[in-house]
């Protein structure tokens, strides 16, 4: 009986953790869409600010962004389509 209870608790915790991760991914993708909109409006300062705010709030986005800019630390174009695609891939498939 205790084994079943332990197993049920473990499954519940894993499910809960996976659901939380999914929300972070969803928020990261939605935040990236806002950044793309700012870039389409030619507002690079707003895009940079949105990225900075999202990095502080969302661990999934922060990890994906950090990995995407790894080779270009000092010189980042926040409105680069290539950067946005790289971040999207890393969010969806893991960094």
Residue pairs with C-beta under 8 A, 6 or more apart in sequence:
21 60
24 58
24 59
24 60
24 61
25 60
25 91
25 92
27 57
27 58
27 60
27 61
28 54
28 58
28 60
28 61
28 64
28 91
29 88
29 91
29 92
31 50
31 54
31 58
31 61
32 54
32 61
32 84
32 87
32 88
32 91
34 50
35 47
35 50
35 51
35 54
35 78
35 84
36 84
38 44
38 46
38 47
38 50
38 79
39 47
39 78
39 79
39 84
44 78
44 79
47 78
47 79
48 78
51 65
51 78
54 61
54 62
55 61
55 62
55 65
56 62
60 91
61 87
61 91
63 90
63 95
64 87
64 90
64 91
64 95
65 87
66 95
67 90
67 95
68 83
68 86
68 87
68 90
69 76
69 83
76 83
77 83
